[in-house]
Amino acid sequence: MNTVLLRLCAAILFGMFLTPRVLIAQGTAFSYQGRLLESGAAASGQYDMTFAVFDALSGGNQIGSTLNGASVIVSNGLFMVTLDFGSGVFPGAQRWLEIGVRTNGSSAYAVGASEN
């Protein structure tokens, strides 16, 4: 009886090691939630936005590329976008997110910054 039990346990353990494992790595995308005011009041509507990361608040170097988020919907001043600047952009040092905003389809962006 002990031999049968031992063989059964060995078969189960052996089967567990042969079962394929799925490993999921953490990606580089994140959600950014913001608040947009237009002339001091909560904005609503569709806005074109750009996002860039810098290593200083002013006079810094841009890290990675600029992301464009055309037609971001803003409701009662609030919006949410998913950003992915890729790996190596956020190594733990301070970073500033520059956000450019314009009304949907207009030509000039208004620019502001947010510290991470």
Secondary structure as GFF3:
##gff-version 3
##sequence-region A 1 116
A	DSSP	alpha_helix	2	18	.	.	.	ID=ss1
A	DSSP	beta_strand	30	35	.	.	.	ID=ss2
A	DSSP	beta_strand	37	38	.	.	.	ID=ss3
A	DSSP	beta_strand	41	42	.	.	.	ID=ss4
A	DSSP	beta_strand	45	54	.	.	.	ID=ss5
A	DSSP	beta_strand	62	74	.	.	.	ID=ss6
A	DSSP	beta_strand	78	83	.	.	.	ID=ss7
A	DSSP	beta_strand	96	103	.	.	.	ID=ss8
A	DSSP	beta_strand	110	115	.	.	.	ID=ss9
###
